[in-house]
Amino acid sequence: MAFDEDRCRIRRSHGPDNFALLRKIAVNLLKAEKTCKRGIEGKRKHEAWNHDYLLKVLEAGASLPV
């Protein structure tokens, strides 16, 4: 429940499936980044406030195996 999915109002067509996939990708990127010792929600807030950390999370995701 890192993204407060229960309050999401997307209910039509493929929207719910698409957003579920985006949330999974975001959680996997946050889990791959190991320099910050916080939970997923704490990392989300940290990357929202700090653009350098956001880039670090995205770089960690680029090194994940496909």
PDB file of N, H, CA, C and O in Angstrom:
ATOM      1  N   MET A   1       0.824  -1.199   0.000  1.00  0.00           N
ATOM      2  CA  MET A   1       0.000   0.000   0.000  1.00  0.00           C
ATOM      3  C   MET A   1       0.865   1.259   0.000  1.00  0.00           C
ATOM      4  O   MET A   1       0.526   2.253   0.641  1.00  0.00           O
ATOM      5  N   ALA A   2       1.959   1.210  -0.707  1.00  0.00           N
ATOM      6  H   ALA A   2       2.234   0.402  -1.228  1.00  0.00           H
ATOM      7  CA  ALA A   2       2.857   2.358  -0.761  1.00  0.00           C
ATOM      8  C   ALA A   2       2.277   3.495  -1.588  1.00  0.00           C
ATOM      9  O   ALA A   2       2.695   4.643  -1.436  1.00  0.00           O
ATOM     10  N   PHE A   3       1.327   3.195  -2.457  1.00  0.00           N
ATOM     11  H   PHE A   3       0.988   2.262  -2.581  1.00  0.00           H
ATOM     12  CA  PHE A   3       0.780   4.212  -3.344  1.00  0.00           C
ATOM     13  C   PHE A   3      -0.688   4.510  -3.064  1.00  0.00           C
ATOM     14  O   PHE A   3      -1.332   5.188  -3.864  1.00  0.00           O
ATOM     15  N   ASP A   4      -1.229   4.029  -1.964  1.00  0.00           N
ATOM     16  H   ASP A   4      -0.705   3.478  -1.315  1.00  0.00           H
ATOM     17  CA  ASP A   4      -2.626   4.279  -1.572  1.00  0.00           C
ATOM     18  C   ASP A   4      -3.570   3.857  -2.697  1.00  0.00           C
ATOM     19  O   ASP A   4      -4.417   4.634  -3.138  1.00  0.00           O
ATOM     20  N   GLU A   5      -3.410   2.616  -3.152  1.00  0.00           N
ATOM     21  H   GLU A   5      -2.722   1.985  -2.794  1.00  0.00           H
ATOM     22  CA  GLU A   5      -4.154   2.105  -4.291  1.00  0.00           C
ATOM     23  C   GLU A   5      -5.658   2.083  -4.072  1.00  0.00           C
ATOM     24  O   GLU A   5      -6.419   2.212  -5.030  1.00  0.00           O
ATOM     25  N   ASP A   6      -6.097   1.924  -2.840  1.00  0.00           N
ATOM     26  H   ASP A   6      -5.479   1.820  -2.061  1.00  0.00           H
ATOM     27  CA  ASP A   6      -7.533   1.845  -2.573  1.00  0.00           C
ATOM     28  C   ASP A   6      -8.262   3.140  -2.917  1.00  0.00           C
ATOM     29  O   ASP A   6      -9.460   3.118  -3.198  1.00  0.00           O
ATOM     30  N   ARG A   7      -7.559   4.253  -2.898  1.00  0.00           N
ATOM     31  H   ARG A   7      -6.585   4.270  -2.670  1.00  0.00           H
ATOM     32  CA  ARG A   7      -8.198   5.532  -3.203  1.00  0.00           C
ATOM     33  C   ARG A   7      -8.124   5.898  -4.681  1.00  0.00           C
ATOM     34  O   ARG A   7      -8.645   6.937  -5.086  1.00  0.00           O
ATOM     35  N   CYS A   8      -7.488   5.066  -5.482  1.00  0.00           N
ATOM     36  H   CYS A   8      -7.064   4.222  -5.152  1.00  0.00           H
ATOM     37  CA  CYS A   8      -7.354   5.339  -6.913  1.00  0.00           C
ATOM     38  C   CYS A   8      -8.729   5.244  -7.575  1.00  0.00           C
ATOM     39  O   CYS A   8      -9.469   4.291  -7.330  1.00  0.00           O
ATOM     40  N   ARG A   9      -9.071   6.214  -8.401  1.00  0.00           N
ATOM     41  H   ARG A   9      -8.470   6.989  -8.600  1.00  0.00           H
ATOM     42  CA  ARG A   9     -10.392   6.268  -9.022  1.00  0.00           C
ATOM     43  C   ARG A   9     -10.382   5.814 -10.477  1.00  0.00           C
ATOM     44  O   ARG A   9     -11.363   6.018 -11.192  1.00  0.00           O
ATOM     45  N   ILE A  10      -9.309   5.215 -10.915  1.00  0.00           N
ATOM     46  H   ILE A  10      -8.512   5.049 -10.334  1.00  0.00           H
ATOM     47  CA  ILE A  10      -9.233   4.721 -12.292  1.00  0.00           C
ATOM     48  C   ILE A  10      -9.914   3.359 -12.332  1.00  0.00           C
ATOM     49  O   ILE A  10      -9.437   2.403 -11.720  1.00  0.00           O
ATOM     50  N   ARG A  11     -11.040   3.270 -13.059  1.00  0.00           N
ATOM     51  H   ARG A  11     -11.428   4.046 -13.556  1.00  0.00           H
ATOM     52  CA  ARG A  11     -11.831   2.048 -13.041  1.00  0.00           C
ATOM     53  C   ARG A  11     -12.272   1.575 -14.424  1.00  0.00           C
ATOM     54  O   ARG A  11     -12.891   0.515 -14.520  1.00  0.00           O
ATOM     55  N   ARG A  12     -11.985   2.300 -15.483  1.00  0.00           N
ATOM     56  H   ARG A  12     -11.482   3.160 -15.405  1.00  0.00           H
ATOM     57  CA  ARG A  12     -12.510   1.950 -16.792  1.00  0.00           C
ATOM     58  C   ARG A  12     -11.426   1.407 -17.713  1.00  0.00           C
ATOM     59  O   ARG A  12     -10.259   1.787 -17.622  1.00  0.00           O
ATOM     60  N   SER A  13     -11.835   0.524 -18.587  1.00  0.00           N
ATOM     61  H   SER A  13     -12.784   0.215 -18.661  1.00  0.00           H
ATOM     62  CA  SER A  13     -11.010  -0.006 -19.652  1.00  0.00           C
ATOM     63  C   SER A  13      -9.737  -0.648 -19.083  1.00  0.00           C
ATOM     64  O   SER A  13      -9.805  -1.421 -18.127  1.00  0.00           O
ATOM     65  N   HIS A  14      -8.603  -0.336 -19.658  1.00  0.00           N
ATOM     66  H   HIS A  14      -8.547   0.292 -20.434  1.00  0.00           H
ATOM     67  CA  HIS A  14      -7.336  -0.937 -19.242  1.00  0.00           C
ATOM     68  C   HIS A  14      -6.598  -0.082 -18.219  1.00  0.00           C
ATOM     69  O   HIS A  14      -5.476  -0.418 -17.840  1.00  0.00           O
ATOM     70  N   GLY A  15      -7.190   0.997 -17.769  1.00  0.00           N
ATOM     71  H   GLY A  15      -8.102   1.270 -18.076  1.00  0.00           H
ATOM     72  CA  GLY A  15      -6.551   1.911 -16.831  1.00  0.00           C
ATOM     73  C   GLY A  15      -6.049   1.255 -15.557  1.00  0.00           C
ATOM     74  O   GLY A  15      -4.894   1.459 -15.182  1.00  0.00           O
ATOM     75  N   PRO A  16      -6.883   0.472 -14.878  1.00  0.00           N
ATOM     76  CA  PRO A  16      -6.405  -0.160 -13.633  1.00  0.00           C
ATOM     77  C   PRO A  16      -5.209  -1.080 -13.846  1.00  0.00           C
ATOM     78  O   PRO A  16      -4.285  -1.093 -13.033  1.00  0.00           O
ATOM     79  N   ASP A  17      -5.219  -1.848 -14.931  1.00  0.00           N
ATOM     80  H   ASP A  17      -5.970  -1.837 -15.591  1.00  0.00           H
ATOM     81  CA  ASP A  17      -4.099  -2.748 -15.215  1.00  0.00           C
ATOM     82  C   ASP A  17      -2.825  -1.961 -15.530  1.00  0.00           C
ATOM     83  O   ASP A  17      -1.734  -2.311 -15.080  1.00  0.00           O
ATOM     84  N   ASN A  18      -2.988  -0.897 -16.310  1.00  0.00           N
ATOM     85  H   ASN A  18      -3.875  -0.613 -16.675  1.00  0.00           H
ATOM     86  CA  ASN A  18      -1.827  -0.077 -16.669  1.00  0.00           C
ATOM     87  C   ASN A  18      -1.202   0.566 -15.435  1.00  0.00           C
ATOM     88  O   ASN A  18       0.020   0.568 -15.287  1.00  0.00           O
ATOM     89  N   PHE A  19      -2.030   1.107 -14.556  1.00  0.00           N
ATOM     90  H   PHE A  19      -3.022   1.105 -14.676  1.00  0.00           H
ATOM     91  CA  PHE A  19      -1.487   1.761 -13.366  1.00  0.00           C
ATOM     92  C   PHE A  19      -0.913   0.753 -12.384  1.00  0.00           C
ATOM     93  O   PHE A  19       0.046   1.066 -11.677  1.00  0.00           O
ATOM     94  N   ALA A  20      -1.474  -0.446 -12.322  1.00  0.00           N
ATOM     95  H   ALA A  20      -2.252  -0.699 -12.896  1.00  0.00           H
ATOM     96  CA  ALA A  20      -0.899  -1.482 -11.465  1.00  0.00           C
ATOM     97  C   ALA A  20       0.510  -1.833 -11.945  1.00  0.00           C
ATOM     98  O   ALA A  20       1.416  -2.034 -11.136  1.00  0.00           O
ATOM     99  N   LEU A  21       0.687  -1.904 -13.261  1.00  0.00           N
ATOM    100  H   LEU A  21      -0.048  -1.740 -13.918  1.00  0.00           H
ATOM    101  CA  LEU A  21       2.011  -2.196 -13.817  1.00  0.00           C
ATOM    102  C   LEU A  21       2.991  -1.068 -13.510  1.00  0.00           C
ATOM    103  O   LEU A  21       4.137  -1.329 -13.142  1.00  0.00           O
ATOM    104  N   LEU A  22       2.555   0.177 -13.655  1.00  0.00           N
ATOM    105  H   LEU A  22       1.625   0.389 -13.954  1.00  0.00           H
ATOM    106  CA  LEU A  22       3.429   1.314 -13.338  1.00  0.00           C
ATOM    107  C   LEU A  22       3.819   1.324 -11.865  1.00  0.00           C
ATOM    108  O   LEU A  22       4.958   1.645 -11.527  1.00  0.00           O
ATOM    109  N   ARG A  23       2.885   0.974 -10.991  1.00  0.00           N
ATOM    110  H   ARG A  23       1.960   0.713 -11.265  1.00  0.00           H
ATOM    111  CA  ARG A  23       3.196   0.924  -9.554  1.00  0.00           C
ATOM    112  C   ARG A  23       4.220  -0.164  -9.256  1.00  0.00           C
ATOM    113  O   ARG A  23       5.127   0.037  -8.449  1.00  0.00           O
ATOM    114  N   LYS A  24       4.076  -1.321  -9.910  1.00  0.00           N
ATOM    115  H   LYS A  24       3.339  -1.485 -10.566  1.00  0.00           H
ATOM    116  CA  LYS A  24       5.033  -2.410  -9.700  1.00  0.00           C
ATOM    117  C   LYS A  24       6.431  -2.003 -10.156  1.00  0.00           C
ATOM    118  O   LYS A  24       7.424  -2.303  -9.493  1.00  0.00           O
ATOM    119  N   ILE A  25       6.496  -1.320 -11.289  1.00  0.00           N
ATOM    120  H   ILE A  25       5.690  -1.077 -11.828  1.00  0.00           H
ATOM    121  CA  ILE A  25       7.794  -0.852 -11.786  1.00  0.00           C
ATOM    122  C   ILE A  25       8.412   0.123 -10.782  1.00  0.00           C
ATOM    123  O   ILE A  25       9.600   0.035 -10.475  1.00  0.00           O
ATOM    124  N   ALA A  26       7.604   1.048 -10.277  1.00  0.00           N
ATOM    125  H   ALA A  26       6.639   1.120 -10.526  1.00  0.00           H
ATOM    126  CA  ALA A  26       8.109   2.042  -9.324  1.00  0.00           C
ATOM    127  C   ALA A  26       8.613   1.377  -8.044  1.00  0.00           C
ATOM    128  O   ALA A  26       9.663   1.755  -7.523  1.00  0.00           O
ATOM    129  N   VAL A  27       7.877   0.394  -7.537  1.00  0.00           N
ATOM    130  H   VAL A  27       7.025   0.087  -7.961  1.00  0.00           H
ATOM    131  CA  VAL A  27       8.298  -0.292  -6.316  1.00  0.00           C
ATOM    132  C   VAL A  27       9.593  -1.060  -6.564  1.00  0.00           C
ATOM    133  O   VAL A  27      10.477  -1.072  -5.708  1.00  0.00           O
ATOM    134  N   ASN A  28       9.712  -1.699  -7.721  1.00  0.00           N
ATOM    135  H   ASN A  28       8.993  -1.689  -8.416  1.00  0.00           H
ATOM    136  CA  ASN A  28      10.945  -2.430  -8.028  1.00  0.00           C
ATOM    137  C   ASN A  28      12.134  -1.496  -8.154  1.00  0.00           C
ATOM    138  O   ASN A  28      13.235  -1.845  -7.728  1.00  0.00           O
ATOM    139  N   LEU A  29      11.937  -0.314  -8.732  1.00  0.00           N
ATOM    140  H   LEU A  29      11.043  -0.031  -9.078  1.00  0.00           H
ATOM    141  CA  LEU A  29      13.025   0.663  -8.813  1.00  0.00           C
ATOM    142  C   LEU A  29      13.455   1.116  -7.423  1.00  0.00           C
ATOM    143  O   LEU A  29      14.648   1.250  -7.150  1.00  0.00           O
ATOM    144  N   LEU A  30      12.483   1.350  -6.547  1.00  0.00           N
ATOM    145  H   LEU A  30      11.514   1.240  -6.769  1.00  0.00           H
ATOM    146  CA  LEU A  30      12.817   1.790  -5.191  1.00  0.00           C
ATOM    147  C   LEU A  30      13.515   0.688  -4.401  1.00  0.00           C
ATOM    148  O   LEU A  30      14.406   0.968  -3.598  1.00  0.00           O
ATOM    149  N   LYS A  31      13.118  -0.553  -4.622  1.00  0.00           N
ATOM    150  H   LYS A  31      12.395  -0.780  -5.274  1.00  0.00           H
ATOM    151  CA  LYS A  31      13.776  -1.666  -3.933  1.00  0.00           C
ATOM    152  C   LYS A  31      15.198  -1.876  -4.427  1.00  0.00           C
ATOM    153  O   LYS A  31      16.060  -2.314  -3.665  1.00  0.00           O
ATOM    154  N   ALA A  32      15.453  -1.570  -5.695  1.00  0.00           N
ATOM    155  H   ALA A  32      14.753  -1.214  -6.314  1.00  0.00           H
ATOM    156  CA  ALA A  32      16.789  -1.781  -6.273  1.00  0.00           C
ATOM    157  C   ALA A  32      17.795  -0.758  -5.765  1.00  0.00           C
ATOM    158  O   ALA A  32      18.994  -1.035  -5.753  1.00  0.00           O
ATOM    159  N   GLU A  33      17.340   0.404  -5.349  1.00  0.00           N
ATOM    160  H   GLU A  33      16.365   0.629  -5.359  1.00  0.00           H
ATOM    161  CA  GLU A  33      18.233   1.459  -4.865  1.00  0.00           C
ATOM    162  C   GLU A  33      18.551   1.198  -3.402  1.00  0.00           C
ATOM    163  O   GLU A  33      17.648   1.168  -2.565  1.00  0.00           O
ATOM    164  N   LYS A  34      19.824   1.011  -3.090  1.00  0.00           N
ATOM    165  H   LYS A  34      20.557   1.036  -3.769  1.00  0.00           H
ATOM    166  CA  LYS A  34      20.222   0.549  -1.751  1.00  0.00           C
ATOM    167  C   LYS A  34      20.937   1.596  -0.902  1.00  0.00           C
ATOM    168  O   LYS A  34      21.299   1.288   0.233  1.00  0.00           O
ATOM    169  N   THR A  35      21.159   2.816  -1.390  1.00  0.00           N
ATOM    170  H   THR A  35      20.864   3.066  -2.312  1.00  0.00           H
ATOM    171  CA  THR A  35      21.926   3.768  -0.590  1.00  0.00           C
ATOM    172  C   THR A  35      21.100   4.402   0.518  1.00  0.00           C
ATOM    173  O   THR A  35      21.657   4.814   1.536  1.00  0.00           O
ATOM    174  N   CYS A  36      19.808   4.489   0.350  1.00  0.00           N
ATOM    175  H   CYS A  36      19.355   4.154  -0.476  1.00  0.00           H
ATOM    176  CA  CYS A  36      18.930   5.100   1.348  1.00  0.00           C
ATOM    177  C   CYS A  36      18.285   3.998   2.182  1.00  0.00           C
ATOM    178  O   CYS A  36      17.633   3.111   1.632  1.00  0.00           O
ATOM    179  N   LYS A  37      18.458   4.042   3.486  1.00  0.00           N
ATOM    180  H   LYS A  37      18.989   4.763   3.932  1.00  0.00           H
ATOM    181  CA  LYS A  37      17.934   3.012   4.384  1.00  0.00           C
ATOM    182  C   LYS A  37      16.567   3.437   4.925  1.00  0.00           C
ATOM    183  O   LYS A  37      16.424   3.727   6.113  1.00  0.00           O
ATOM    184  N   ARG A  38      15.584   3.471   4.058  1.00  0.00           N
ATOM    185  H   ARG A  38      15.699   3.236   3.093  1.00  0.00           H
ATOM    186  CA  ARG A  38      14.210   3.808   4.439  1.00  0.00           C
ATOM    187  C   ARG A  38      13.275   2.788   3.821  1.00  0.00           C
ATOM    188  O   ARG A  38      13.688   1.966   3.004  1.00  0.00           O
ATOM    189  N   GLY A  39      12.024   2.847   4.213  1.00  0.00           N
ATOM    190  H   GLY A  39      11.688   3.515   4.877  1.00  0.00           H
ATOM    191  CA  GLY A  39      11.012   2.015   3.599  1.00  0.00           C
ATOM    192  C   GLY A  39      10.615   2.579   2.247  1.00  0.00           C
ATOM    193  O   GLY A  39      11.114   3.624   1.832  1.00  0.00           O
ATOM    194  N   ILE A  40       9.723   1.891   1.568  1.00  0.00           N
ATOM    195  H   ILE A  40       9.317   1.042   1.905  1.00  0.00           H
ATOM    196  CA  ILE A  40       9.295   2.315   0.238  1.00  0.00           C
ATOM    197  C   ILE A  40       8.634   3.689   0.304  1.00  0.00           C
ATOM    198  O   ILE A  40       8.919   4.549  -0.529  1.00  0.00           O
ATOM    199  N   GLU A  41       7.769   3.903   1.267  1.00  0.00           N
ATOM    200  H   GLU A  41       7.537   3.204   1.944  1.00  0.00           H
ATOM    201  CA  GLU A  41       7.098   5.200   1.364  1.00  0.00           C
ATOM    202  C   GLU A  41       8.088   6.321   1.680  1.00  0.00           C
ATOM    203  O   GLU A  41       7.967   7.421   1.141  1.00  0.00           O
ATOM    204  N   GLY A  42       9.046   6.056   2.532  1.00  0.00           N
ATOM    205  H   GLY A  42       9.144   5.162   2.970  1.00  0.00           H
ATOM    206  CA  GLY A  42      10.062   7.050   2.847  1.00  0.00           C
ATOM    207  C   GLY A  42      10.933   7.371   1.642  1.00  0.00           C
ATOM    208  O   GLY A  42      11.301   8.525   1.423  1.00  0.00           O
ATOM    209  N   LYS A  43      11.261   6.350   0.863  1.00  0.00           N
ATOM    210  H   LYS A  43      10.963   5.412   1.040  1.00  0.00           H
ATOM    211  CA  LYS A  43      12.040   6.575  -0.350  1.00  0.00           C
ATOM    212  C   LYS A  43      11.241   7.386  -1.363  1.00  0.00           C
ATOM    213  O   LYS A  43      11.797   8.244  -2.049  1.00  0.00           O
ATOM    214  N   ARG A  44       9.940   7.120  -1.462  1.00  0.00           N
ATOM    215  H   ARG A  44       9.488   6.423  -0.905  1.00  0.00           H
ATOM    216  CA  ARG A  44       9.096   7.894  -2.380  1.00  0.00           C
ATOM    217  C   ARG A  44       9.107   9.371  -2.013  1.00  0.00           C
ATOM    218  O   ARG A  44       9.240  10.230  -2.885  1.00  0.00           O
ATOM    219  N   LYS A  45       8.970   9.666  -0.739  1.00  0.00           N
ATOM    220  H   LYS A  45       8.862   8.968  -0.030  1.00  0.00           H
ATOM    221  CA  LYS A  45       8.980  11.058  -0.304  1.00  0.00           C
ATOM    222  C   LYS A  45      10.352  11.689  -0.531  1.00  0.00           C
ATOM    223  O   LYS A  45      10.454  12.843  -0.946  1.00  0.00           O
ATOM    224  N   HIS A  46      11.402  10.919  -0.256  1.00  0.00           N
ATOM    225  H   HIS A  46      11.319   9.981   0.081  1.00  0.00           H
ATOM    226  CA  HIS A  46      12.757  11.434  -0.427  1.00  0.00           C
ATOM    227  C   HIS A  46      13.035  11.762  -1.893  1.00  0.00           C
ATOM    228  O   HIS A  46      13.654  12.784  -2.188  1.00  0.00           O
ATOM    229  N   GLU A  47      12.587  10.911  -2.812  1.00  0.00           N
ATOM    230  H   GLU A  47      12.085  10.080  -2.572  1.00  0.00           H
ATOM    231  CA  GLU A  47      12.838  11.190  -4.219  1.00  0.00           C
ATOM    232  C   GLU A  47      11.950  12.312  -4.739  1.00  0.00           C
ATOM    233  O   GLU A  47      12.313  12.982  -5.705  1.00  0.00           O
ATOM    234  N   ALA A  48      10.800  12.530  -4.122  1.00  0.00           N
ATOM    235  H   ALA A  48      10.505  11.986  -3.337  1.00  0.00           H
ATOM    236  CA  ALA A  48       9.947  13.655  -4.525  1.00  0.00           C
ATOM    237  C   ALA A  48      10.574  14.979  -4.127  1.00  0.00           C
ATOM    238  O   ALA A  48      10.394  15.982  -4.819  1.00  0.00           O
ATOM    239  N   TRP A  49      11.303  14.996  -3.032  1.00  0.00           N
ATOM    240  H   TRP A  49      11.449  14.181  -2.470  1.00  0.00           H
ATOM    241  CA  TRP A  49      11.904  16.232  -2.536  1.00  0.00           C
ATOM    242  C   TRP A  49      13.307  16.468  -3.083  1.00  0.00           C
ATOM    243  O   TRP A  49      13.775  17.606  -3.123  1.00  0.00           O
ATOM    244  N   ASN A  50      13.973  15.409  -3.502  1.00  0.00           N
ATOM    245  H   ASN A  50      13.593  14.484  -3.469  1.00  0.00           H
ATOM    246  CA  ASN A  50      15.381  15.507  -3.869  1.00  0.00           C
ATOM    247  C   ASN A  50      15.572  14.937  -5.283  1.00  0.00           C
ATOM    248  O   ASN A  50      15.496  13.723  -5.475  1.00  0.00           O
ATOM    249  N   HIS A  51      15.813  15.790  -6.248  1.00  0.00           N
ATOM    250  H   HIS A  51      15.875  16.776  -6.092  1.00  0.00           H
ATOM    251  CA  HIS A  51      15.935  15.356  -7.634  1.00  0.00           C
ATOM    252  C   HIS A  51      17.197  14.544  -7.876  1.00  0.00           C
ATOM    253  O   HIS A  51      17.218  13.694  -8.766  1.00  0.00           O
ATOM    254  N   ASP A  52      18.239  14.784  -7.112  1.00  0.00           N
ATOM    255  H   ASP A  52      18.222  15.474  -6.389  1.00  0.00           H
ATOM    256  CA  ASP A  52      19.455  13.979  -7.245  1.00  0.00           C
ATOM    257  C   ASP A  52      19.175  12.532  -6.842  1.00  0.00           C
ATOM    258  O   ASP A  52      19.666  11.600  -7.478  1.00  0.00           O
ATOM    259  N   TYR A  53      18.393  12.351  -5.796  1.00  0.00           N
ATOM    260  H   TYR A  53      17.993  13.109  -5.279  1.00  0.00           H
ATOM    261  CA  TYR A  53      18.037  10.992  -5.369  1.00  0.00           C
ATOM    262  C   TYR A  53      17.135  10.329  -6.409  1.00  0.00           C
ATOM    263  O   TYR A  53      17.254   9.128  -6.649  1.00  0.00           O
ATOM    264  N   LEU A  54      16.246  11.083  -7.020  1.00  0.00           N
ATOM    265  H   LEU A  54      16.149  12.059  -6.825  1.00  0.00           H
ATOM    266  CA  LEU A  54      15.383  10.548  -8.082  1.00  0.00           C
ATOM    267  C   LEU A  54      16.243   9.999  -9.218  1.00  0.00           C
ATOM    268  O   LEU A  54      15.976   8.909  -9.725  1.00  0.00           O
ATOM    269  N   LEU A  55      17.258  10.734  -9.616  1.00  0.00           N
ATOM    270  H   LEU A  55      17.475  11.620  -9.204  1.00  0.00           H
ATOM    271  CA  LEU A  55      18.155  10.252 -10.668  1.00  0.00           C
ATOM    272  C   LEU A  55      18.899   8.993 -10.231  1.00  0.00           C
ATOM    273  O   LEU A  55      19.135   8.089 -11.032  1.00  0.00           O
ATOM    274  N   LYS A  56      19.265   8.946  -8.955  1.00  0.00           N
ATOM    275  H   LYS A  56      19.074   9.681  -8.304  1.00  0.00           H
ATOM    276  CA  LYS A  56      19.956   7.766  -8.428  1.00  0.00           C
ATOM    277  C   LYS A  56      19.048   6.533  -8.483  1.00  0.00           C
ATOM    278  O   LYS A  56      19.509   5.435  -8.795  1.00  0.00           O
ATOM    279  N   VAL A  57      17.759   6.715  -8.181  1.00  0.00           N
ATOM    280  H   VAL A  57      17.384   7.607  -7.929  1.00  0.00           H
ATOM    281  CA  VAL A  57      16.802   5.605  -8.248  1.00  0.00           C
ATOM    282  C   VAL A  57      16.649   5.135  -9.694  1.00  0.00           C
ATOM    283  O   VAL A  57      16.615   3.933  -9.958  1.00  0.00           O
ATOM    284  N   LEU A  58      16.558   6.070 -10.616  1.00  0.00           N
ATOM    285  H   LEU A  58      16.586   7.046 -10.402  1.00  0.00           H
ATOM    286  CA  LEU A  58      16.415   5.699 -12.024  1.00  0.00           C
ATOM    287  C   LEU A  58      17.668   5.015 -12.553  1.00  0.00           C
ATOM    288  O   LEU A  58      17.573   4.095 -13.365  1.00  0.00           O
ATOM    289  N   GLU A  59      18.831   5.448 -12.107  1.00  0.00           N
ATOM    290  H   GLU A  59      18.909   6.196 -11.447  1.00  0.00           H
ATOM    291  CA  GLU A  59      20.073   4.796 -12.514  1.00  0.00           C
ATOM    292  C   GLU A  59      20.163   3.381 -11.951  1.00  0.00           C
ATOM    293  O   GLU A  59      20.660   2.477 -12.622  1.00  0.00           O
ATOM    294  N   ALA A  60      19.686   3.187 -10.730  1.00  0.00           N
ATOM    295  H   ALA A  60      19.282   3.922 -10.185  1.00  0.00           H
ATOM    296  CA  ALA A  60      19.682   1.840 -10.137  1.00  0.00           C
ATOM    297  C   ALA A  60      18.786   0.920 -10.944  1.00  0.00           C
ATOM    298  O   ALA A  60      19.082  -0.266 -11.092  1.00  0.00           O
ATOM    299  N   GLY A  61      17.693   1.457 -11.468  1.00  0.00           N
ATOM    300  H   GLY A  61      17.453   2.421 -11.349  1.00  0.00           H
ATOM    301  CA  GLY A  61      16.783   0.660 -12.282  1.00  0.00           C
ATOM    302  C   GLY A  61      17.384   0.323 -13.635  1.00  0.00           C
ATOM    303  O   GLY A  61      17.066  -0.719 -14.208  1.00  0.00           O
ATOM    304  N   ALA A  62      18.242   1.181 -14.151  1.00  0.00           N
ATOM    305  H   ALA A  62      18.501   2.027 -13.685  1.00  0.00           H
ATOM    306  CA  ALA A  62      18.858   0.916 -15.447  1.00  0.00           C
ATOM    307  C   ALA A  62      19.820  -0.265 -15.370  1.00  0.00           C
ATOM    308  O   ALA A  62      20.090  -0.913 -16.382  1.00  0.00           O
ATOM    309  N   SER A  63      20.334  -0.545 -14.188  1.00  0.00           N
ATOM    310  H   SER A  63      20.115  -0.018 -13.367  1.00  0.00           H
ATOM    311  CA  SER A  63      21.287  -1.649 -14.054  1.00  0.00           C
ATOM    312  C   SER A  63      20.608  -2.970 -13.709  1.00  0.00           C
ATOM    313  O   SER A  63      21.290  -3.982 -13.548  1.00  0.00           O
ATOM    314  N   LEU A  64      19.281  -2.986 -13.593  1.00  0.00           N
ATOM    315  H   LEU A  64      18.727  -2.164 -13.724  1.00  0.00           H
ATOM    316  CA  LEU A  64      18.558  -4.229 -13.297  1.00  0.00           C
ATOM    317  C   LEU A  64      18.574  -5.156 -14.514  1.00  0.00           C
ATOM    318  O   LEU A  64      18.506  -4.677 -15.646  1.00  0.00           O
ATOM    319  N   PRO A  65      18.662  -6.465 -14.304  1.00  0.00           N
ATOM    320  CA  PRO A  65      18.595  -7.387 -15.436  1.00  0.00           C
ATOM    321  C   PRO A  65      17.192  -7.427 -16.021  1.00  0.00           C
ATOM    322  O   PRO A  65      16.203  -7.257 -15.307  1.00  0.00           O
ATOM    323  N   VAL A  66      17.119  -7.650 -17.303  1.00  0.00           N
ATOM    324  H   VAL A  66      17.922  -7.789 -17.883  1.00  0.00           H
ATOM    325  CA  VAL A  66      15.821  -7.663 -17.989  1.00  0.00           C
ATOM    326  C   VAL A  66      15.270  -9.047 -18.068  1.00  0.00           C
ATOM    327  O   VAL A  66      14.184  -9.250 -18.612  1.00  0.00           O
TER     328      VAL A  66
END
